[in-house]
Amino acid sequence: MARSRMSQHRPVGTPGRAGAVPALPDLPEATVARLPEYLRALHNLAETGNDTVSSEELAAAAGVNSAKLRKDLSQLGSYGTRGVGYDVALLIDQIEFVLGLTQRRAVALVGVGNLGHALAGYAGFVSRGFRIAALFDADPARVGEEINGLVVQHIDELPRVAAEERIAIGVIATPATAAQSVADQLVAAGVTSILNFAPCVLAVPDGVDVRKVDLAIELQILSFHEHRKAALTGLPPTSGPGLPPAAGGGLASPLGGSVGAGLTGLPGGLAATGTTEPAPTGSFRSTNAEAVGS
């Protein structure tokens, strides 16, 4: 089988070999965001014994159209072979290299409330190239607690631990009121990549990358789609016993009432966008999510 252009420079089984590593392609953000989906689908294919995959099959497994997938992979220098498709192992190797997954990156998690507990115990991080190396909180009641083999340390220990463990990524699982302070401490400790679960926008210096995960926003977007479907089909918006009409900023329904942006909180205490969750003085508590998706 013909190898892709990248494979000619970087043979399978020698990731990162001196003198064999090509320059990283300059990829659009949208392409970067899809690469992990392709990688997950490829790992599933490899686990079920597939050596090759067509662009149509891989696109369906990743939830994108095949033309978009082919364009994305061509930017990696991978074109597949006509009539055969893509070499699964080679494509895994290429994508992992581009995503920087040829080394296991150390992650520090700050905030060990309900969401922090779930994140600390999530086994999927290890299989994706990450290890939770340290847990932090400022609540004396949390410090010293053991979670999944790690002892929670006080946030004041962050600079020392970040240097010792070579922390590459910081995860913030605190309320919005504490998140900016935590981000400042992570940046001061030399961490330049942050995953933020707090419902707020962080101010960080140039050179620091932030990704935001807000479950309430995702639910509100789904609420919009439910509202739109109800309007298009002429059905009343879905409601349940004891569910009051949305207040302040809700979307007016063409059938009467209002739906949407009046959410101020979610079951379990997860704050919605535009709200804050008070935290005890001098402590971080994570947002009270019950589950973390894989």
C-alpha positions as CSV (number, residue, x, y, z in Angstrom):
1,M,0.0,0.0,0.0
2,A,1.3,3.5,-0.8
3,R,2.2,5.5,2.2
4,S,1.0,9.1,2.7
5,R,3.5,12.0,2.3
6,M,3.9,12.3,6.1
7,S,4.7,8.6,6.4
8,Q,7.5,8.9,4.0
9,H,9.2,11.2,6.5
10,R,8.1,9.5,9.7
11,P,7.8,5.7,9.5
12,V,5.2,3.9,11.6
13,G,6.6,2.9,15.0
14,T,9.1,5.7,15.2
15,P,7.1,8.6,16.6
16,G,9.3,11.6,17.4
17,R,12.5,9.9,16.1
18,A,15.4,12.4,15.8
19,G,15.7,13.7,12.3
20,A,12.4,12.1,11.2
21,V,9.9,14.5,12.7
22,P,8.1,16.7,10.0
23,A,7.1,20.3,10.7
24,L,3.7,20.6,12.3
25,P,1.1,21.6,9.8
26,D,-0.7,25.0,10.4
27,L,-4.2,23.7,10.8
28,P,-7.5,25.7,11.2
29,E,-9.1,25.5,14.6
30,A,-12.1,23.7,13.2
31,T,-9.9,21.0,11.8
32,V,-8.0,20.7,15.1
33,A,-11.3,20.3,16.9
34,R,-12.3,17.4,14.7
35,L,-9.0,15.5,14.9
36,P,-9.9,14.0,18.4
37,E,-13.2,12.7,16.9
38,Y,-11.3,11.0,14.1
39,L,-8.8,9.6,16.6
40,R,-11.5,8.1,18.8
41,A,-13.2,6.5,15.8
42,L,-9.9,5.1,14.6
43,H,-9.1,3.6,18.0
44,N,-12.5,1.9,18.0
45,L,-11.8,0.5,14.5
46,A,-8.4,-0.7,15.6
47,E,-9.8,-2.4,18.6
48,T,-12.4,-4.3,16.5
49,G,-9.6,-5.6,14.1
50,N,-9.9,-3.2,11.2
51,D,-6.6,-2.5,9.4
52,T,-8.0,-0.1,6.8
53,V,-11.0,2.2,6.6
54,S,-12.6,4.2,3.8
55,S,-13.2,7.9,4.1
56,E,-17.0,7.3,4.1
57,E,-16.8,4.7,6.9
58,L,-14.5,6.9,9.0
59,A,-16.6,10.0,8.4
60,A,-19.7,8.2,9.5
61,A,-18.0,6.9,12.7
62,A,-16.8,10.4,13.5
63,G,-20.1,12.1,12.7
64,V,-18.8,14.3,9.8
65,N,-19.2,14.3,6.0
66,S,-16.6,12.4,4.0
67,A,-15.6,15.5,1.9
68,K,-14.7,17.4,5.1
69,L,-12.8,14.5,6.5
70,R,-10.7,14.0,3.3
71,K,-9.9,17.8,3.3
72,D,-8.9,17.6,7.0
73,L,-6.7,14.6,6.6
74,S,-5.1,16.0,3.4
75,Q,-3.8,18.8,5.6
76,L,-1.9,16.2,7.6
77,G,-0.4,14.9,4.4
78,S,-2.6,11.8,4.5
79,Y,-4.5,10.9,1.3
80,G,-5.2,7.2,1.7
81,T,-5.2,4.8,-1.2
82,R,-7.8,4.7,-3.9
83,G,-9.9,1.5,-3.6
84,V,-8.4,0.7,-0.2
85,G,-8.8,3.7,2.1
86,Y,-6.7,4.8,5.0
87,D,-4.3,2.6,7.0
88,V,-5.8,2.8,10.5
89,A,-2.6,2.3,12.5
90,L,-0.7,4.9,10.4
91,L,-3.5,7.5,10.6
92,I,-3.6,7.0,14.4
93,D,0.1,7.6,14.5
94,Q,-0.2,10.7,12.4
95,I,-3.0,12.3,14.4
96,E,-1.5,11.5,17.7
97,F,1.7,13.2,16.6
98,V,-0.1,16.3,15.4
99,L,-2.1,16.5,18.7
100,G,1.1,16.1,20.7
101,L,-0.1,12.8,22.2
102,T,3.3,11.0,21.7
103,Q,4.1,12.0,25.3
104,R,1.8,11.7,28.3
105,R,1.0,15.2,29.6
106,A,0.6,16.0,33.3
107,V,-2.6,17.7,34.4
108,A,-3.3,19.6,37.6
109,L,-7.0,19.7,38.7
110,V,-8.1,22.6,41.0
111,G,-11.4,22.3,42.8
112,V,-12.4,18.9,44.2
113,G,-16.1,19.2,44.8
114,N,-18.6,16.9,43.0
115,L,-17.3,17.8,39.5
116,G,-13.7,17.6,40.6
117,H,-14.2,14.2,42.1
118,A,-15.7,12.9,38.9
119,L,-12.9,14.3,36.8
120,A,-10.2,13.0,39.1
121,G,-11.7,9.5,38.8
122,Y,-12.3,9.5,35.1
123,A,-10.3,6.6,33.6
124,G,-10.6,7.9,30.0
125,F,-7.8,10.5,30.5
126,V,-5.1,7.9,30.7
127,S,-6.1,6.1,27.5
128,R,-6.1,9.5,25.7
129,G,-2.6,10.5,26.7
130,F,-3.1,12.4,30.0
131,R,-2.5,11.8,33.6
132,I,-4.0,13.6,36.5
133,A,-0.8,14.4,38.4
134,A,-2.1,16.7,41.2
135,L,-5.3,17.7,42.9
136,F,-5.7,21.1,44.7
137,D,-8.2,22.9,46.8
138,A,-8.2,25.8,49.3
139,D,-10.9,24.3,51.6
140,P,-9.1,22.8,54.7
141,A,-11.8,20.1,54.8
142,R,-10.8,18.9,51.4
143,V,-7.0,19.1,51.8
144,G,-5.6,15.7,52.7
145,E,-8.5,13.8,51.2
146,E,-7.4,10.9,48.9
147,I,-9.1,10.6,45.5
148,N,-8.2,7.8,43.1
149,G,-4.7,7.4,44.7
150,L,-3.9,11.2,44.8
151,V,-3.9,13.3,48.0
152,V,-5.6,16.7,47.7
153,Q,-3.0,19.5,48.3
154,H,-3.6,23.1,49.3
155,I,-3.6,25.5,46.4
156,D,-0.6,27.3,47.9
157,E,1.5,24.2,46.9
158,L,0.7,24.7,43.2
159,P,4.0,26.5,42.2
160,R,6.2,23.7,43.8
161,V,4.1,20.8,42.5
162,A,3.8,22.4,39.0
163,A,7.6,22.5,38.7
164,E,8.1,19.0,40.2
165,E,5.5,17.3,38.1
166,R,6.0,19.4,35.0
167,I,2.4,20.3,34.8
168,A,1.4,21.0,31.2
169,I,-2.4,21.7,31.6
170,G,-4.5,23.1,34.4
171,V,-8.2,22.1,34.9
172,I,-10.4,24.6,36.8
173,A,-13.4,23.0,38.4
174,T,-14.3,25.8,40.9
175,P,-17.2,28.2,41.1
176,A,-16.9,31.3,38.8
177,T,-16.1,33.4,41.8
178,A,-12.8,31.6,42.3
179,A,-11.9,30.8,38.7
180,Q,-10.0,33.9,37.8
181,S,-7.8,33.7,40.9
182,V,-7.0,30.1,40.1
183,A,-6.2,30.9,36.5
184,D,-3.8,33.6,37.7
185,Q,-2.1,31.1,40.0
186,L,-1.8,28.5,37.3
187,V,-0.3,31.1,34.9
188,A,2.1,32.3,37.6
189,A,3.2,28.7,38.1
190,G,4.1,28.4,34.4
191,V,1.0,26.6,33.1
192,T,0.1,27.8,29.6
193,S,-2.9,25.6,28.8
194,I,-6.2,25.7,30.9
195,L,-9.4,23.8,30.7
196,N,-12.1,25.8,32.4
197,F,-15.3,24.3,33.7
198,A,-16.3,27.4,35.6
199,P,-19.2,29.4,34.1
200,C,-17.1,32.5,33.4
201,V,-14.7,34.1,30.9
202,L,-11.1,34.1,32.0
203,A,-8.6,36.9,31.3
204,V,-5.2,35.4,30.6
205,P,-2.0,36.7,29.0
206,D,-0.9,36.1,25.4
207,G,0.5,32.7,25.0
208,V,-1.9,31.0,27.3
209,D,-4.6,28.9,25.7
210,V,-8.0,28.4,27.4
211,R,-10.8,26.0,26.5
212,K,-14.2,26.4,28.1
213,V,-16.7,23.7,29.0
214,D,-20.0,25.1,30.2
215,L,-22.7,22.4,30.6
216,A,-25.4,24.9,31.3
217,I,-24.7,26.7,28.0
218,E,-25.0,23.4,26.1
219,L,-28.3,22.7,27.8
220,Q,-29.6,26.2,26.9
221,I,-28.6,25.6,23.2
222,L,-30.5,22.4,23.3
223,S,-33.4,24.3,24.8
224,F,-33.4,26.6,21.9
225,H,-33.6,23.7,19.4
226,E,-36.5,22.3,21.4
227,H,-38.2,25.6,21.3
228,R,-37.6,26.0,17.5
229,K,-38.9,22.5,16.8
230,A,-42.1,23.2,18.9
231,A,-42.7,26.4,16.9
232,L,-42.2,24.7,13.6
233,T,-44.5,21.8,14.4
234,G,-47.1,24.0,16.1
235,L,-46.8,22.0,19.3
236,P,-46.6,23.8,22.7
237,P,-43.2,24.0,24.3
238,T,-42.3,21.0,26.5
239,S,-43.1,21.6,30.1
240,G,-43.5,19.6,33.3
241,P,-45.3,19.9,36.6
242,G,-43.9,22.7,38.7
243,L,-41.8,24.2,35.9
244,P,-42.5,28.0,36.0
245,P,-42.3,30.1,32.8
246,A,-38.9,31.6,32.0
247,A,-38.3,35.0,33.4
248,G,-36.1,37.8,32.1
249,G,-34.6,37.4,28.7
250,G,-36.6,34.3,27.8
251,L,-37.6,33.7,24.2
252,A,-41.2,34.6,23.5
253,S,-43.1,31.6,22.1
254,P,-45.3,32.3,19.1
255,L,-47.9,30.1,20.8
256,G,-47.9,32.1,24.1
257,G,-45.7,32.1,27.1
258,S,-41.9,32.2,27.1
259,V,-39.1,29.7,26.9
260,G,-35.3,29.8,27.2
261,A,-32.7,32.1,28.7
262,G,-34.4,32.6,32.1
263,L,-32.5,29.6,33.5
264,T,-30.7,30.6,36.7
265,G,-29.7,27.1,37.9
266,L,-29.8,23.4,37.1
267,P,-30.6,20.4,39.2
268,G,-27.7,19.5,41.4
269,G,-26.6,23.2,41.8
270,L,-24.9,23.7,38.4
271,A,-25.0,27.4,37.8
272,A,-26.3,28.6,34.4
273,T,-24.5,31.2,32.3
274,G,-24.6,34.7,33.8
275,T,-25.0,33.4,37.3
276,T,-22.6,33.0,40.1
277,E,-22.3,30.4,42.8
278,P,-21.1,31.8,46.2
279,A,-18.1,30.0,47.6
280,P,-17.0,29.9,51.2
281,T,-14.3,32.4,52.1
282,G,-10.9,31.0,51.2
283,S,-12.1,27.9,49.6
284,F,-12.8,26.5,46.1
285,R,-15.8,24.3,45.5
286,S,-16.5,22.7,42.1
287,T,-19.7,23.1,40.3
288,N,-22.1,20.4,41.4
289,A,-22.3,18.3,38.3
290,E,-23.2,14.6,38.7
291,A,-21.5,13.0,35.7
292,V,-18.8,13.5,33.2
293,G,-19.2,12.2,29.6
294,S,-16.6,10.2,27.9
